[in-house]
Amino acid sequence: MSGTASCATSRPYGVKLVCRTWEQPRSSYYAHRRAAELPVRVAAPGKRGPKTALPDDQLLELIRAGRRTEKNWQAAPSSDQFGLIDIMNPD
């Protein structure tokens, strides 16, 4: 609106007059304009879900070790044989 020309004078209204008419601070106008010029920041994708007691690589190593042992035993191990319940749910 501040760039719109007056019908009577053919001159633009200007930021000061428009902000005074709309009872808005000029700082809000400039802040809004600056925000429109800045690129939108997209948050980098991170790990989703709750934080675990172990880092992913250590947990994966424990799981792989359990699978190797399971193949050697030829029987399904109990759910807590490798202590994964305590690792995954620290209370």
PyMOL commands that set and color helices and strands:
alter all, ss='L'
color gray80, all
select helices_A, chain A and resi 15-22+26-37+56-73+84-88
alter helices_A, ss='H'
color red, helices_A
deselect
rebuild
show_as cartoon
